[in-house]
């Protein structure tokens, strides 16, 4: 497995980046809060490949749905996905993530 890295200064910068590259009409995305990092993995190779881009920022977010307002760069934990003009991140805290473990080990 090969991992490329893109580090962000803070969580808001990372969420802004992910919001800008999201497919049109998709206003929610999963991200991980794992071992002191907020991270997202994007496969860079065709199906079955082993090259990933790890987008990350140091920090933590509580598990659940977080609303991100691009204009104000604010993150708010919410109970439901309700507005089309906001971007939502579904934060998961896995018990174990072998891809993240390997990537973090090589930072």
Buried (B, 14 or more C-beta within 10 A) or exposed (E): EEBEEEEBEEBBEBBBBBBEEEEEEEBBBEBBBBEEBBBBBEEEEEEEEEEBBBBBBEBBBEBEBBBBBBEEEEBEEEEEBEEEEBBBBEBBBEEEBEBBEBBBEEE
